[in-house]
Amino acid sequence: MEKESEIMLGVPEEDLKEVEIMEHRAMLCLPENAVEVEINAKVFENGELMNVSKKLSMQDLREAFRKADDGYIDDDDVFVLTEKGKAYCEEHGL
């Protein structure tokens, strides 16, 4: 995770902290001419609610748009047959 310094109004910089949380892919619509997006989310982590944020740069956005246009399959995605799919292949000699 890339460390960014962020100053929030009304919050002393020494009170800000970085936490590592699991991310899950989601599809959302953004303006096609966006150059920066900030995502603010409230998460439940370690037994408490906390506000987290993440900034996407123009380069991050261009990459996200490219991946969406290419079918939204990430480089490290893995596809496997289900048990039903395996049975079908065996049944049809595939």
Backbone torsions as a table, in degrees:
resi	resn	phi	psi	omega
1	MET	NA	130.6	-179.1
2	GLU	-79.5	131.9	-178.3
3	LYS	-86.1	129.5	176.4
4	GLU	-122.4	144.3	172.7
5	SER	-93.7	134.2	-177.6
6	GLU	-135.7	131.8	177.4
7	ILE	-109.2	118.6	178.0
8	MET	-98.7	138.5	-179.7
9	LEU	-61.7	130.7	176.9
10	GLY	84.7	-3.3	179.7
11	VAL	-118.5	117.7	178.6
12	PRO	-59.5	140.2	-176.1
13	GLU	-55.8	-34.6	-178.5
14	GLU	-69.8	-16.6	178.2
15	ASP	-86.4	-12.2	177.8
16	LEU	-76.6	143.8	178.0
17	LYS	-139.4	158.6	178.5
18	GLU	-103.9	132.2	177.0
19	VAL	-125.2	148.5	177.0
20	GLU	-103.2	122.6	-179.9
21	ILE	-127.1	154.5	177.4
22	MET	-72.3	136.8	176.7
23	GLU	-106.4	151.2	177.2
24	HIS	-132.6	133.9	-176.1
25	ARG	-65.1	140.6	176.6
26	ALA	-142.7	153.0	178.7
27	MET	-104.0	130.3	175.4
28	LEU	-146.3	158.7	-179.3
29	CYS	-95.7	134.5	178.9
30	LEU	-129.2	157.3	174.7
31	PRO	-60.6	134.5	-175.9
32	GLU	-66.7	-17.9	178.5
33	ASN	-102.6	19.4	178.6
34	ALA	-64.4	140.2	177.6
35	VAL	-114.2	-15.1	175.5
36	GLU	-160.0	141.2	177.7
37	VAL	-133.1	135.6	173.8
38	GLU	-114.3	127.0	179.4
39	ILE	-104.5	124.3	176.2
40	ASN	-114.3	128.6	-178.4
41	ALA	-138.0	149.9	173.0
42	LYS	-103.0	124.2	-177.1
43	VAL	-123.5	156.9	174.4
44	PHE	-103.6	108.8	-174.5
45	GLU	-136.3	130.5	178.4
46	ASN	53.6	41.1	175.5
47	GLY	78.7	11.1	179.5
48	GLU	-144.1	154.7	174.4
49	LEU	-83.4	136.4	176.5
50	MET	-144.7	153.0	176.1
51	ASN	-92.4	132.8	176.9
52	VAL	-129.0	156.5	178.2
53	SER	-142.8	157.9	178.9
54	LYS	-148.0	135.5	177.4
55	LYS	-105.0	135.6	173.7
56	LEU	-107.5	125.4	-179.9
57	SER	-80.5	175.2	177.1
58	MET	-58.9	-40.9	178.6
59	GLN	-63.6	-43.1	177.1
60	ASP	-59.7	-43.0	-178.8
61	LEU	-66.8	-43.1	179.0
62	ARG	-60.5	-41.8	178.8
63	GLU	-64.9	-42.1	178.9
64	ALA	-64.1	-42.6	177.8
65	PHE	-63.3	-41.6	-180.0
66	ARG	-62.0	-46.0	179.9
67	LYS	-62.5	-40.5	179.2
68	ALA	-64.2	-41.9	179.5
69	ASP	-66.6	-29.1	-179.5
70	ASP	-86.9	9.1	176.8
71	GLY	104.0	7.1	174.9
72	TYR	56.4	43.1	173.5
73	ILE	-111.2	119.2	-178.1
74	ASP	-80.8	159.0	-176.8
75	ASP	-60.4	-30.2	-176.6
76	ASP	-102.2	11.7	176.3
77	ASP	-68.1	144.0	-179.6
78	VAL	-125.0	133.4	178.5
79	PHE	-112.9	133.4	179.5
80	VAL	-133.4	154.2	175.3
81	LEU	-77.3	140.8	172.9
82	THR	-77.3	171.6	176.9
83	GLU	-59.9	-38.6	178.6
84	LYS	-64.6	-41.5	178.2
85	GLY	-65.1	-40.8	177.5
86	LYS	-62.4	-43.8	179.8
87	ALA	-61.6	-41.7	179.1
88	TYR	-61.7	-44.8	179.8
89	CYS	-62.7	-44.7	179.0
90	GLU	-63.1	-41.1	-178.8
91	GLU	-64.0	-33.7	-177.3
92	HIS	-104.0	12.8	176.4
93	GLY	66.0	30.7	180.0
94	LEU	-96.0	NA	NA
